Amino acid sequence: MRLLLLFSLIIFGVSVSVTHAQFSNDVTGGQLSVVLDPQYPGPRDLITATLDDYSINASGATISWFIDQKFVPGSENQRSITFIAGDVGSKTDIEAHLTSTTGQTMTASQTIKPLYVDVIIEPQTYTPIFYAGRALPIYGSTVYLTALVGTATTLNDITKYTYNWKLNNKVLGGGSTRGSNKTSLVIPHGRSNIITLSVFDLQGQVVARRLFEIPSVDIDVQFYEINTLYGILHKTVGDSLNLIGNSATIRAVPYNLDLRSVGGNLFTEWQIDGLKQTNTGSDPFEITVRGQGVGSTAITFKIRNLSELLQGDEASFQIQT
């Protein structure tokens, strides 16, 4: 019985000692941390700071938050706070204080130095000159990427940073390269691709990270009427066109066509009421249609990049006479 009691006291004593040691060790060991979302915020970004104390026993402890050494009103015992990052070049210190029931205080901190980072995305696909939107990439096409780092009005020297580009978590260009703020990629299979850009300073510390999505689309053929006086009209033909006069010239515009296919291994074909047209002129994207009596005539255009067979489309409309 005395042996059993002694054994119980030993177990109880070890349990209390371990619990106390965990908390004491965290004061000096730094196991308490503040996690930011986003991890590398830009200027004026909305930031959520969260206290991570899951590796310690902090039951009954109180939480308080400080920004630039000033207490954040209403932050008592809140595991997260939300605030706005400063401008480029500013510095913001975030602190979370965890105070135990015995009066011990642990502090975790993060310093935020927002950096302006933008990425220019240039898909090498076709859109007409009058199109107000932007080109979109298609499978097998090339996309150029350029990273801009600096303030809202000036750009920093690119040689002050090392850039690491990833496509779907695979490193581009063989790895991180100092001053390499430009890269290119070929769109792989899949409707969506994730680009990750990590920017390092001269000391090898990550100062910015950006993730963005690049879609993969299909060729989208649209038809436009060409007016002899005004040139190509900016309104699409749609499903049908009322023929005014004896004839109409139509241009097929293949949105998102890989630019490398133009003048290369490109297949195009016009059909009128299902019949292939062989004499369509020197421009394979234009056809002149003449009235063929009263009724409707089906006009079809096909296009295919024979070097990348997934790059293709077929579209049609009706001419009403």
Secondary structure in CASP SS format (residue, H / E / C, confidence):
PFRMAT SS
TARGET T0000
AUTHOR 0000-0000-0000
METHOD secondary structure of the structure
MODEL  1
M C 1.00
R H 1.00
L H 1.00
L H 1.00
L H 1.00
L H 1.00
F H 1.00
S H 1.00
L H 1.00
I H 1.00
I H 1.00
F H 1.00
G H 1.00
V H 1.00
S H 1.00
V H 1.00
S H 1.00
V H 1.00
T H 1.00
H H 1.00
A H 1.00
Q H 1.00
F H 1.00
S H 1.00
N H 1.00
D H 1.00
V H 1.00
T H 1.00
G H 1.00
G C 1.00
Q C 1.00
L C 1.00
S E 1.00
V E 1.00
V E 1.00
L E 1.00
D E 1.00
P C 1.00
Q C 1.00
Y C 1.00
P C 1.00
G C 1.00
P C 1.00
R C 1.00
D C 1.00
L E 1.00
I E 1.00
T E 1.00
A E 1.00
T E 1.00
L E 1.00
D E 1.00
D C 1.00
Y C 1.00
S C 1.00
I C 1.00
N C 1.00
A C 1.00
S C 1.00
G C 1.00
A C 1.00
T E 1.00
I E 1.00
S E 1.00
W E 1.00
F E 1.00
I E 1.00
D C 1.00
Q C 1.00
K E 1.00
F E 1.00
V C 1.00
P C 1.00
G C 1.00
S C 1.00
E C 1.00
N C 1.00
Q C 1.00
R C 1.00
S E 1.00
I E 1.00
T E 1.00
F E 1.00
I E 1.00
A C 1.00
G C 1.00
D C 1.00
V C 1.00
G C 1.00
S C 1.00
K C 1.00
T E 1.00
D E 1.00
I E 1.00
E E 1.00
A E 1.00
H E 1.00
L E 1.00
T E 1.00
S C 1.00
T C 1.00
T C 1.00
G C 1.00
Q C 1.00
T E 1.00
M E 1.00
T E 1.00
A E 1.00
S E 1.00
Q E 1.00
T E 1.00
I E 1.00
K C 1.00
P C 1.00
L C 1.00
Y E 1.00
V E 1.00
D E 1.00
V E 1.00
I E 1.00
I E 1.00
E E 1.00
P E 1.00
Q C 1.00
T E 1.00
Y C 1.00
T C 1.00
P C 1.00
I C 1.00
F C 1.00
Y C 1.00
A C 1.00
G C 1.00
R C 1.00
A C 1.00
L C 1.00
P C 1.00
I E 1.00
Y C 1.00
G C 1.00
S C 1.00
T E 1.00
V E 1.00
Y E 1.00
L E 1.00
T E 1.00
A E 1.00
L E 1.00
V E 1.00
G E 1.00
T C 1.00
A C 1.00
T C 1.00
T C 1.00
L E 1.00
N C 1.00
D C 1.00
I H 1.00
T H 1.00
K H 1.00
Y C 1.00
T E 1.00
Y E 1.00
N E 1.00
W E 1.00
K E 1.00
L E 1.00
N C 1.00
N C 1.00
K E 1.00
V E 1.00
L C 1.00
G C 1.00
G C 1.00
G C 1.00
S C 1.00
T E 1.00
R E 1.00
G C 1.00
S C 1.00
N C 1.00
K E 1.00
T E 1.00
S E 1.00
L E 1.00
V E 1.00
I C 1.00
P C 1.00
H C 1.00
G C 1.00
R C 1.00
S E 1.00
N E 1.00
I E 1.00
I E 1.00
T E 1.00
L E 1.00
S E 1.00
V E 1.00
F E 1.00
D C 1.00
L C 1.00
Q C 1.00
G C 1.00
Q C 1.00
V E 1.00
V E 1.00
A E 1.00
R E 1.00
R E 1.00
L E 1.00
F E 1.00
E E 1.00
I E 1.00
P E 1.00
S C 1.00
V E 1.00
D C 1.00
I C 1.00
D E 1.00
V E 1.00
Q E 1.00
F E 1.00
Y E 1.00
E E 1.00
I E 1.00
N E 1.00
T C 1.00
L C 1.00
Y C 1.00
G E 1.00
I E 1.00
L E 1.00
H E 1.00
K E 1.00
T E 1.00
V C 1.00
G C 1.00
D C 1.00
S E 1.00
L E 1.00
N E 1.00
L C 1.00
I C 1.00
G C 1.00
N C 1.00
S E 1.00
A E 1.00
T E 1.00
I E 1.00
R E 1.00
A E 1.00
V E 1.00
P E 1.00
Y E 1.00
N C 1.00
L C 1.00
D E 1.00
L H 1.00
R H 1.00
S H 1.00
V C 1.00
G C 1.00
G C 1.00
N C 1.00
L E 1.00
F E 1.00
T E 1.00
E E 1.00
W E 1.00
Q E 1.00
I E 1.00
D C 1.00
G C 1.00
L E 1.00
K E 1.00
Q C 1.00
T C 1.00
N C 1.00
T C 1.00
G C 1.00
S C 1.00
D C 1.00
P C 1.00
F C 1.00
E E 1.00
I E 1.00
T E 1.00
V E 1.00
R E 1.00
G C 1.00
Q C 1.00
G C 1.00
V C 1.00
G C 1.00
S E 1.00
T E 1.00
A E 1.00
I E 1.00
T E 1.00
F E 1.00
K E 1.00
I E 1.00
R E 1.00
N E 1.00
L C 1.00
S C 1.00
E C 1.00
L C 1.00
L C 1.00
Q C 1.00
G E 1.00
D E 1.00
E E 1.00
A E 1.00
S E 1.00
F E 1.00
Q E 1.00
I E 1.00
Q E 1.00
T C 1.00
END
